[in-house]
Amino acid sequence: MKAFTRHSGVAAPLRRRNIDTDAIIPSREMKRVSRHGLGEGLFAGWRYTLPGGREPNPEFVLNRPEYSAASILLGGDNFGCGSSREHAVWALAEFGIRAIIASGYGAIFYTNCVRNGVLPVCLPDADVEALAQLVESDPQANPVAIDLERGEVRCGTFCKPFEMDSASRHMLLHGLDPISLTLQSDAEIVRFEGARRARFGWAFSPLKSNASEGSQDVEKMKSTES
């Protein structure tokens, strides 16, 4: 997973409250067996003129030339509410969205963002609105800069601090998904397993071959996803 320390890019205002995960990636767009290609279906109900079609809606913010290559979304409160589908974050990430700035998030969506390298920044609604108005005056000339190490969002004279829980911040700064985070304790896990095997060898010996095969399967799955 790509680490997030600092990022600067064009920010696209999508100031709607309660944008749910079905709006982010409609269920009809989730026909693939992997996460690859989901970016094409991002905001499909708003981004295209017809359901299931691919003719761009020129009025939708991400289709407008001034927001070309947008990598930051400025959202409304309760962004990512609704279902727990991780596909919503996968679609955002593949499209090129590195961060979202909103006043609130659906709890599961927030966690999915962190676990997939997308930074969910929380700012008061008034600050998000002020930032959106500043960006809208000239999106290409007013990129938004986000510094996770310093905990700041900047755009011209706009500079606001933001906070994030230490566990989520650590995962993003170091590019760690839950598996990578667990593997940071690999030495302790090996020591624990060794002690258990030494004490209860009769319970582990029959499973040794199966455990090895399971570990190989996990590595194959990770290799396929990457």
Secondary structure as GFF3:
##gff-version 3
##sequence-region A 1 226
A	DSSP	beta_strand	6	9	.	.	.	ID=ss1
A	DSSP	beta_strand	11	14	.	.	.	ID=ss2
A	DSSP	alpha_helix	21	24	.	.	.	ID=ss3
A	DSSP	three_ten_helix	27	29	.	.	.	ID=ss4
A	DSSP	three_ten_helix	38	41	.	.	.	ID=ss5
A	DSSP	alpha_helix	44	47	.	.	.	ID=ss6
A	DSSP	three_ten_helix	61	63	.	.	.	ID=ss7
A	DSSP	three_ten_helix	65	67	.	.	.	ID=ss8
A	DSSP	beta_strand	72	75	.	.	.	ID=ss9
A	DSSP	alpha_helix	87	95	.	.	.	ID=ss10
A	DSSP	beta_strand	99	102	.	.	.	ID=ss11
A	DSSP	alpha_helix	107	115	.	.	.	ID=ss12
A	DSSP	beta_strand	119	122	.	.	.	ID=ss13
A	DSSP	alpha_helix	125	136	.	.	.	ID=ss14
A	DSSP	beta_strand	144	147	.	.	.	ID=ss15
A	DSSP	beta_strand	152	155	.	.	.	ID=ss16
A	DSSP	beta_strand	158	161	.	.	.	ID=ss17
A	DSSP	alpha_helix	166	174	.	.	.	ID=ss18
A	DSSP	alpha_helix	178	183	.	.	.	ID=ss19
A	DSSP	alpha_helix	186	199	.	.	.	ID=ss20
A	DSSP	alpha_helix	201	204	.	.	.	ID=ss21
A	DSSP	three_ten_helix	205	207	.	.	.	ID=ss22
A	DSSP	alpha_helix	208	225	.	.	.	ID=ss23
###
